[in-house]
Amino acid sequence: GDSVSVWIEGFPPVADIGAVASITVFFENTRATVSRIRSSTADRTVIDIVTPAVADEGNLTVAIYRSADPSSTAVTFLHLFTKASASLAVDRASTAGGLVFEATVYGFNTLPLESYTTMDADFGGVSGAVVGMVSS
């Protein structure tokens, strides 16, 4: 999931900002992870959450509440969720320069594995080489 910071105004303050379990967050029916409570005052609470993997795109209702009192502390809003078109993960790097990474691309047509030799990679105007394809 993505890491998101959320500012909540008028939320009951959390006395111990280390107690991340004291706040619960749901995206529709899927629980998110509260990774950090940055601050919490009577005016504003700021939390970092990791969004859950969600299958559907579109507007999702997000509910945030104090775990001990969900009925009276709930804050809800709509979040427009869109699936990523690609993700990158570093595989290895060289001290002489260059970087090898794994790219997962969604919505791409199925291709023969050997077709990687006809592909180009462009990083903001800097050419890179596609050195292999694992699956398609």
N, C-alpha and C positions, 0 to 999 in steps of 0.2 A: 504494500500500500504506500500511499504518499504521506509525507509528514506535513501536517497543516497546523498553523497556529490560529487559535480562535479566541477572540476577545468577547467576553460576555458582560454586559452592563446590567447591574441590579441583581446579580446572582449572589446568593448567600455566601459570605466569605468562608474560606477554608483556613482553619487555624494553623494546620501543619501542612505546608506546601510540599513536603516530601511524601505525603499520603495520597499517592495517585489513585489508589483504589477507592478513595472517598468520592470520586466523580465517575459517573457511568455515561458512556456515549454510544448511541446506536445510529446506524445508517439503515433506515427501514427496520428490518428484523435482524440485522447483522451487527454484532458488537464490534466497536472499534477499540483500539488500545490507547489509553491516556498515558503518554510517555513522560510528561513533565507538567507540573503546575508552576508556571513562571512567576506568577504573583496572584494575590487574592486580597482585595480590600472590599469595603462596603460599596464602592463605586464600580469596580471592575475586577473580573477574574480572567487571567490569560492562561490558556492551557495549550500544550502541544499534543496532538493526537496523530496516530497512524491509522489511515483509512483502511477499512477491510477490503478484501477482494470482492467486488460486486459484479454479478453477471450481466445485469441490464444497464444500458445507458439511459440517461434522462434525469428528470428531477426526482431526487430522493429526499424524504423527510429525515432530518437529523434531529435526534432528541438528546439533550444533555441534562443531567440531573445529579443531585447529591445522592449517592448510593443509599444512604440511610433514610432518605425522605423523597422518593421519586414523585409522589403525587403533587406535592406543593412546591417543589423546586424546579420543575421541568421547564426547559427552554427549547423551543422547536423552531426550525427554519428549513427552507428548501435549499438543497445543494445540487447544482447541475453536474452530474457525473458523466465524463466521456472516457472511453477506453483509449489507452495509449496506442499510437500507431507503431511505435518501436520502443525497445528498451536496450540498453547497453550495459555490459558488465566487463570490467577489465580482466583480461586473461594473464597477460604478462607484459613487462616493459623492459626496455634495454637502457643501460646507462649511456650507450652511444646514441640514443635517440630512437624514437619510434615506439609504437604501442600496439599491442595485439589485443583485440577485444572481441567479445561475442555479441552479436546483434540479433535480437529477436524482432522480426518485422511482422506485423499483423495486416491482414487484408491484401497480401501480395499473392499474385497468381502462383499456382503450383508449377514448379520448374524442375527439369532434370538436374540431378546433383552436379553434373559436370558443367552446367551452364554458368557457374560462377566465373569461369575464365572470360566470359563476355561482359562481366559487370565492372562498373567503375564506382569508386567511393569518392565523395567530394566533401571536404570539411571546410566550409566557408571559403571556397576557392583554392584550397590546397588538396591536391590529388592524393589518394591512398589506394592501396591494392587490396582487392578481395582475394584471400588466399585459400578459401575453401567454403563448402557448404555442407552442413551436417544433415539437414532434413528439409523437406519442402512439402 
